[in-house]
Amino acid sequence: MTDEDVVAEWQRLLEEAGSLTPDAAKRIMQVHGDRGHHAIEAVSESRVKQYRDFTVVVGYEDEYIVEAGGCNCKDAEYNLDPDDPTEQCWHALAVAIAERVDAVDHHDMWYSEVREFL
């Protein structure tokens, strides 16, 4: 099984179930380790936010912008291979999970405006 196949497998499990099943959660953690665990935790705590301009994941120390599967966090910038689908930061994983199980918290406002208050 290729790296693309193992990621597509857990994505398919989520899409078919429409929820974060134990089998899908187990597979995500097998493929992505601690990053998968943190992503599942973020989704279960409703920390994936969709604004008019960005999708944002509320992290432990900051908020991170995720666009087109990429993230502005240091982990994604320095530690991960962008060409390897099994190497994603937990913020990008959280968005991928939340989108497939309809767990994105939608806000009808611009993130740039919200960020001014933080």
C-alpha positions as CSV (number, residue, x, y, z in Angstrom):
1,M,0.0,0.0,0.0
2,T,1.4,3.4,-0.9
3,D,1.5,6.4,1.4
4,E,-1.4,7.9,-0.6
5,D,-3.4,4.7,-0.2
6,V,-3.1,4.6,3.6
7,V,-4.2,8.2,3.9
8,A,-7.1,7.7,1.4
9,E,-8.1,4.7,3.5
10,W,-8.9,6.6,6.7
11,Q,-10.4,9.5,4.6
12,R,-12.7,7.0,3.0
13,L,-13.7,5.5,6.4
14,L,-14.6,8.9,7.6
15,E,-16.6,9.8,4.5
16,E,-18.5,6.6,4.5
17,A,-19.4,6.8,8.2
18,G,-19.9,10.5,8.4
19,S,-18.5,10.4,11.9
20,L,-15.2,9.7,13.6
21,T,-15.6,5.9,14.2
22,P,-13.2,4.0,16.4
23,D,-11.8,2.2,13.4
24,A,-11.1,5.4,11.6
25,A,-9.5,7.0,14.7
26,K,-7.3,3.9,15.2
27,R,-6.2,4.0,11.5
28,I,-5.5,7.8,11.7
29,M,-3.3,7.2,14.8
30,Q,-1.5,4.2,13.2
31,V,-0.7,6.3,10.1
32,H,0.1,9.7,11.8
33,G,1.0,8.8,15.4
34,D,0.8,11.6,18.0
35,R,-0.1,14.1,15.3
36,G,-3.2,12.0,14.5
37,H,-4.1,11.9,18.2
38,H,-3.8,15.7,18.6
39,A,-5.9,16.2,15.4
40,I,-8.7,13.9,16.7
41,E,-8.6,15.8,20.0
42,A,-8.9,19.1,18.2
43,V,-11.9,17.9,16.2
44,S,-13.6,16.5,19.3
45,E,-13.1,19.8,21.1
46,S,-14.5,21.9,18.1
47,R,-11.2,23.7,17.5
48,V,-11.5,23.7,13.7
49,K,-13.0,27.1,12.7
50,Q,-14.0,28.1,9.2
51,Y,-14.1,31.9,8.6
52,R,-14.9,33.7,5.3
53,D,-11.2,33.9,4.4
54,F,-9.4,31.0,6.2
55,T,-9.8,27.8,8.0
56,V,-8.1,28.0,11.4
57,V,-7.2,25.4,14.0
58,V,-6.9,26.6,17.6
59,G,-3.7,25.1,18.9
60,Y,-2.2,25.0,22.3
61,E,-0.3,28.2,22.0
62,D,-1.7,30.0,19.0
63,E,-4.1,29.7,16.1
64,Y,-2.9,28.2,12.8
65,I,-4.1,28.9,9.3
66,V,-4.6,25.8,7.1
67,E,-5.1,26.3,3.3
68,A,-5.1,23.6,0.6
69,G,-3.7,21.0,3.1
70,G,-0.8,23.2,4.2
71,C,-0.3,25.0,7.5
72,N,1.6,28.0,8.7
73,C,2.9,26.2,11.9
74,K,6.6,25.5,12.6
75,D,6.2,21.8,12.4
76,A,4.9,21.9,8.8
77,E,7.5,24.5,7.9
78,Y,10.6,22.7,9.3
79,N,9.9,19.0,10.1
80,L,7.6,17.6,7.5
81,D,8.0,16.5,3.8
82,P,5.2,18.3,1.9
83,D,5.3,15.6,-0.7
84,D,4.6,12.8,1.7
85,P,0.8,12.6,2.6
86,T,1.6,10.7,5.8
87,E,3.6,13.7,7.0
88,Q,1.1,16.4,7.9
89,C,1.0,18.6,11.0
90,W,-1.9,17.9,13.3
91,H,-3.6,21.2,12.3
92,A,-3.9,20.1,8.7
93,L,-5.0,16.6,9.8
94,A,-7.6,18.2,12.1
95,V,-9.1,20.1,9.1
96,A,-9.1,17.0,6.9
97,I,-10.9,15.0,9.6
98,A,-13.4,17.8,10.5
99,E,-14.3,18.4,6.9
100,R,-15.1,14.7,6.4
101,V,-17.3,14.4,9.5
102,D,-19.0,17.8,9.2
103,A,-17.3,19.0,12.4
104,V,-16.0,22.4,11.2
105,D,-17.3,25.3,13.3
106,H,-18.4,27.9,10.7
107,H,-18.2,31.7,11.5
108,D,-19.7,34.2,9.1
109,M,-16.9,36.8,9.6
110,W,-13.4,37.5,8.4
111,Y,-10.6,35.9,10.4
112,S,-8.5,38.9,9.8
113,E,-11.0,40.9,11.8
114,V,-11.2,38.3,14.6
115,R,-7.4,38.2,14.8
116,E,-7.3,41.9,15.6
117,F,-9.0,41.2,18.9
118,L,-6.7,38.4,20.0
